[in-house]
Amino acid sequence: MPGMTQPTELPECCPALTAHWPLPKGLAEVVLVSARFDPHSLGDGDFRRCLIDPPASIQRSVAKRQAEFLAGRLCAREAMRRLDGRLHVPAIGEDRAPVWPQGITGSITHSAGWAAAIVACNTHWRGLGLDVEQLMSNERAMRLAGEILIPAEMQRLNDGPEHDAAKVVTLTFSLKESLFKALYPLVLKRFYFEDAEVLSWSDDGSARLRLNIDLSPEWHHGKELDAQFSVQDGQLLSLVAIAG
């Protein structure tokens, strides 16, 4: 059963945190914590009561963005507490990515009322990229496919069953987001949808990607990586994990 934790100060908009593993393949020495959140229940003093200091950009944003940020940071703090006992809230860096404490690698994601954070010691895992997306409709997937899929991926989409389009496009988008989150802290170079290819995926939740760009001597054109994903309640969750 998932482990529940409810510190003294969790806001009404995010009343419970869950430590669990919602992906098909377990990883050693990794903690994942998730939470349901409701932006409509966000209170004026929730950040202060949770001892989380929002950056100015979040303070100026709408309730939805504030609730996403708060829920994600609550998950991240709880994940690190479970990992090694520290109480720490990652700040936002100039590149908009979370700033993890020395020795920690991690990732935060959120979509449509659900947030999650994954953390590990970087001696075990150098890179962790976690991404959640709402499954697209077939109509939206076909409209966006040309922006997300490279020609080889588009050919496979066209050769496959039409009813798979929403899942294929959403999965491709999410896997490439997870790949970016996992690799960016290692290479400190931005790359885009056309710079990676989803080579294969299967219904057991496994997938494989390949880089189409040279990011560093180690992370070069042609380098392949494994990934995994799960689909539940209309949301697709993907993870790229790079061992230490």
C-alpha positions in Angstrom: 0.0 0.0 0.0 1.2 3.5 -0.7 2.6 5.3 2.4 0.7 8.3 3.5 2.2 11.2 5.4 0.4 14.2 6.7 2.6 16.7 8.5 0.9 19.3 10.8 0.8 21.9 8.0 -0.6 20.7 4.7 -3.0 23.1 3.0 -6.6 22.4 2.1 -5.6 22.6 -1.6 -3.1 19.7 -1.1 -4.3 17.7 1.9 -2.2 14.6 1.6 1.1 13.3 0.2 1.6 9.8 -1.1 4.9 7.9 -1.4 4.5 5.2 -4.0 5.7 3.8 -7.3 3.2 4.3 -10.1 5.6 3.1 -12.9 6.1 -0.5 -14.1 9.8 -1.0 -13.3 11.0 -0.2 -9.8 14.2 1.6 -9.2 16.5 1.1 -6.2 17.4 4.1 -3.9 14.7 6.4 -5.5 11.8 8.1 -3.7 8.7 9.3 -5.5 6.0 11.3 -3.8 2.8 12.6 -5.4 -0.3 14.6 -4.4 -3.7 15.6 -5.6 -4.2 19.4 -5.5 -7.1 21.8 -6.1 -6.3 25.4 -7.1 -9.8 26.5 -6.0 -9.0 25.6 -2.4 -5.7 27.6 -2.3 -5.7 29.9 0.7 -4.0 33.3 1.1 -1.6 32.0 3.8 -0.9 28.5 2.5 2.7 29.2 1.4 3.5 30.7 4.7 1.9 27.9 6.7 3.8 25.4 4.7 7.1 27.2 5.2 7.6 27.5 1.5 8.8 30.9 0.1 7.4 31.4 -3.4 9.5 33.3 -5.9 8.2 36.6 -7.2 7.1 35.0 -10.5 4.9 32.6 -8.6 3.5 35.3 -6.3 2.3 37.2 -9.4 0.8 34.2 -11.1 -2.8 32.8 -11.1 -4.1 30.4 -8.5 -3.6 27.4 -10.8 0.1 28.0 -11.2 0.5 28.8 -7.5 -1.2 25.6 -6.5 1.0 23.6 -9.0 4.1 25.1 -7.5 3.1 24.6 -3.9 2.0 20.9 -4.5 5.2 20.2 -6.4 7.5 21.7 -3.7 5.6 19.9 -1.0 6.2 16.6 -2.8 9.8 17.4 -3.3 10.4 18.3 0.3 8.7 15.1 1.5 10.6 13.0 -1.0 13.9 14.4 0.2 12.8 13.8 3.8 12.1 10.2 3.1 15.4 9.8 1.2 17.8 11.1 3.7 16.0 13.0 6.4 16.7 16.6 5.2 14.0 19.3 5.1 14.7 21.3 1.9 12.6 23.0 -0.7 14.3 23.4 -4.1 14.3 26.9 -5.4 13.8 27.9 -9.1 17.0 28.5 -11.0 17.6 31.1 -13.7 16.9 28.4 -16.2 13.5 27.7 -14.5 14.6 24.3 -13.4 14.5 23.2 -9.7 17.8 23.8 -7.8 18.5 20.6 -5.9 20.9 20.5 -3.0 24.4 19.1 -3.5 24.4 15.3 -3.9 20.7 15.1 -4.9 19.2 14.6 -8.3 15.5 15.0 -8.9 12.5 16.1 -11.0 9.1 17.7 -10.4 6.1 17.5 -12.6 2.4 18.4 -12.4 -0.7 18.4 -14.6 -4.5 18.8 -14.1 -4.6 18.5 -10.3 -1.8 16.0 -9.8 1.8 16.7 -8.9 4.8 14.5 -8.2 8.5 14.7 -7.3 11.2 12.1 -7.6 14.6 12.2 -5.9 17.7 10.1 -5.4 21.4 10.5 -4.4 23.4 11.3 -7.4 25.8 8.5 -6.6 23.0 6.2 -7.5 21.2 8.2 -10.3 22.9 11.0 -12.1 19.7 12.1 -13.9 16.0 11.8 -13.3 13.4 13.2 -15.6 9.7 12.8 -14.7 6.9 14.2 -16.7 3.1 13.8 -16.5 0.7 14.8 -19.3 -3.0 14.7 -19.9 -3.8 12.2 -22.7 -4.6 14.2 -25.8 -7.7 13.7 -27.8 -7.1 12.1 -31.2 -8.0 15.4 -32.9 -5.5 17.4 -30.8 -2.8 14.7 -31.2 -3.1 14.8 -35.0 -3.0 18.6 -35.0 0.2 18.7 -32.9 1.9 15.7 -34.3 3.9 17.7 -36.8 5.4 19.9 -34.0 6.3 16.9 -31.7 7.2 14.0 -34.0 10.1 13.8 -36.4 9.6 12.2 -39.8 10.5 8.7 -38.7 8.1 8.9 -35.8 5.4 10.4 -38.0 5.8 7.5 -40.5 5.3 5.0 -37.7 2.3 6.9 -36.4 0.7 6.8 -39.9 1.5 3.1 -40.3 -0.1 2.2 -37.0 -3.8 2.1 -35.9 -5.6 5.4 -36.0 -7.0 4.9 -32.4 -3.4 4.9 -31.1 -2.7 8.4 -32.3 -3.5 10.2 -29.0 -1.4 7.8 -26.9 1.5 7.9 -29.4 1.7 11.7 -29.6 1.2 12.2 -25.9 3.8 9.5 -25.1 6.3 11.0 -27.5 5.8 14.5 -26.0 6.2 13.2 -22.5 9.2 11.0 -23.1 11.1 13.9 -24.7 10.2 16.2 -21.8 11.5 13.5 -19.4 14.6 13.1 -21.5 15.3 16.9 -21.4 14.7 17.0 -17.6 17.1 14.1 -17.1 19.9 15.3 -19.4 19.8 19.1 -19.0 21.5 19.2 -15.6 24.3 17.0 -17.0 25.0 18.9 -20.2 23.6 22.3 -19.5 22.5 22.7 -23.1 18.9 23.1 -24.3 17.6 20.8 -26.9 14.2 20.3 -28.6 11.7 17.8 -29.9 13.6 17.3 -33.1 16.8 16.4 -31.3 15.5 13.0 -30.0 13.6 10.1 -31.4 11.3 7.6 -29.7 12.5 4.4 -31.3 10.1 2.0 -29.7 7.5 1.5 -26.9 5.4 -1.3 -25.7 2.2 -1.8 -23.7 4.3 -3.1 -20.7 5.4 0.5 -20.2 8.9 0.3 -21.6 10.3 2.7 -24.2 13.6 3.5 -25.9 14.9 6.9 -27.2 17.9 8.0 -29.2 19.6 11.4 -29.4 19.8 13.2 -32.7 22.2 15.8 -31.5 25.7 16.1 -29.9 25.3 17.5 -26.4 28.6 16.3 -25.0 31.2 13.6 -25.6 29.1 11.2 -23.6 25.7 12.3 -24.8 26.2 12.3 -28.5 24.2 11.8 -31.7 23.1 8.1 -31.8 23.2 7.6 -28.0 20.2 5.5 -26.8 18.4 5.5 -23.5 15.7 3.4 -21.9 12.6 5.0 -20.4 9.3 3.8 -18.9 5.8 5.1 -18.6 2.3 4.3 -17.2 -1.2 5.5 -18.1 -3.8 6.0 -15.4 -7.0 8.1 -15.0 -6.4 9.8 -18.3 -2.8 10.9 -17.4 0.5 9.6 -18.9 3.5 9.5 -16.6 7.0 9.0 -18.0 10.5 8.6 -16.5 14.0 8.7 -17.9 16.5 7.6 -15.3 20.3 7.7 -15.8 22.3 5.6 -13.5 25.2 7.1 -11.5 
